[in-house]
């Protein structure tokens, strides 16, 4: 039987150990990148803002929330489950969400602008709605704008 000198055996052991430990770490880094996996859901992630002013270009947002609807409702919106359900029901039609609920509001003109930017079911969204005052915004039959 042939025996290895002690230093050669130690060097071989260290080399094998390094290959076993570091091999999996280096493998993916050296391999060609794989294409991104397609998810089961189209992305739906929105940023909503509200502020007082005449145009969205000049208004300073006073509040902003995030809303993500796929794969499950989440975000800083106070009611993400209801807001996502509402958007799904309207098929992403933001105009359909701004119908008046019949509240009694004054005719005071203090415009409130709500903006929605992001992606809804894989499509880019940029929406803006101006309400004559806060009461009308709050009376809109929409959970989406209640933040």
C-alpha positions in Angstrom: 0.0 0.0 0.0 1.2 3.4 -1.0 1.0 6.2 1.6 1.1 9.9 0.9 3.3 12.2 2.9 1.4 14.2 5.6 1.7 17.6 3.8 0.5 16.2 0.5 -2.5 14.6 2.2 -3.3 17.9 4.0 -3.1 19.8 0.7 -5.4 17.3 -1.0 -7.9 17.5 1.8 -7.9 21.3 1.8 -8.3 21.3 -2.0 -11.3 18.9 -1.9 -12.9 20.8 1.0 -12.5 24.1 -0.9 -14.1 22.6 -4.0 -17.0 21.1 -2.0 -17.6 24.3 0.0 -16.9 27.0 -2.7 -18.0 25.1 -5.8 -21.7 25.7 -5.3 -21.1 29.4 -4.6 -19.0 29.9 -7.7 -21.3 27.8 -10.0 -24.2 30.1 -10.4 -21.9 33.2 -10.6 -20.1 31.6 -13.6 -23.1 30.1 -15.3 -25.0 32.1 -17.9 -28.0 34.0 -16.4 -31.3 32.3 -16.8 -34.3 34.2 -18.2 -36.6 35.6 -15.5 -39.3 33.1 -14.6 -42.8 34.2 -15.7 -45.1 34.5 -12.7 -48.7 33.3 -12.5 -49.8 36.9 -12.0 -49.3 40.0 -14.0 -47.7 42.7 -11.9 -50.1 45.1 -10.2 -48.3 47.7 -8.0 -49.5 51.3 -7.7 -48.5 54.5 -5.9 -51.4 56.8 -5.0 -51.0 60.4 -3.9 -53.4 63.1 -2.8 -52.9 66.9 -2.5 -54.6 70.2 -2.7 -54.1 72.3 -5.9 -55.3 73.1 -9.4 -53.0 70.8 -11.4 -50.9 67.7 -10.6 -47.9 69.5 -12.0 -48.0 72.2 -9.3 -49.6 70.3 -6.4 -47.4 69.0 -3.5 -48.6 65.5 -2.4 -49.8 65.6 1.1 -50.3 61.8 1.5 -49.0 58.9 -0.5 -49.7 55.1 -0.2 -48.7 52.0 -2.1 -50.9 49.2 -3.3 -49.9 45.9 -4.6 -52.6 43.4 -5.7 -50.7 40.4 -7.0 -50.1 37.8 -5.8 -52.0 39.1 -2.8 -53.2 42.5 -1.6 -50.6 44.4 0.3 -49.1 47.9 0.7 -49.5 50.9 2.9 -53.1 51.6 1.7 -55.4 51.3 4.7 -57.7 48.8 2.9 -55.6 46.9 0.4 -58.0 43.9 0.1 -61.0 46.1 -0.6 -59.1 48.4 -2.9 -57.7 45.5 -5.0 -61.2 43.9 -5.2 -62.7 47.2 -6.3 -60.0 47.6 -9.1 -60.5 44.0 -10.2 -64.3 44.5 -10.3 -63.9 47.6 -12.5 -61.2 45.9 -14.6 -58.8 48.7 -13.7 -61.1 51.5 -14.9 -60.4 54.3 -12.5 -63.1 56.5 -13.9 -65.7 53.9 -12.9 -64.5 54.3 -9.3 -65.2 58.0 -9.0 -68.9 58.0 -9.1 -70.6 60.1 -6.4 -72.2 58.2 -3.6 -74.8 61.0 -3.2 -73.2 62.8 -0.2 -74.3 66.3 0.7 -71.3 68.5 0.0 -70.8 72.3 -0.1 -70.0 74.0 -3.4 -66.7 75.3 -1.9 -63.9 75.1 -4.5 -60.8 73.8 -2.9 -59.5 71.3 -5.5 -58.1 67.9 -4.4 -56.0 65.9 -6.9 -55.6 62.2 -6.6 -52.9 60.5 -8.8 -52.3 56.9 -9.5 -49.0 55.7 -11.1 -47.6 52.3 -11.5 -48.6 49.0 -13.2 -52.1 47.4 -13.2 -52.1 43.8 -14.5 -48.9 44.3 -16.4 -49.9 47.6 -18.1 -48.5 51.0 -17.2 -50.9 53.3 -15.5 -50.9 57.1 -15.1 -54.2 58.5 -13.8 -55.3 61.8 -12.3 -58.6 62.9 -10.9 -59.5 66.3 -9.6 -62.3 66.7 -7.1 -63.7 70.1 -6.4 -63.2 69.6 -2.6 -62.3 67.1 0.0 -65.9 66.2 0.7 -66.5 65.2 -2.9 -63.3 63.1 -2.9 -64.4 61.4 0.3 -67.9 60.8 -1.0 -66.7 59.1 -4.2 -67.9 55.5 -4.1 -64.4 54.2 -3.9 -62.3 52.5 -1.3 -59.3 53.2 -3.5 -59.4 56.9 -2.8 -60.0 56.6 0.9 -56.5 57.1 2.3 
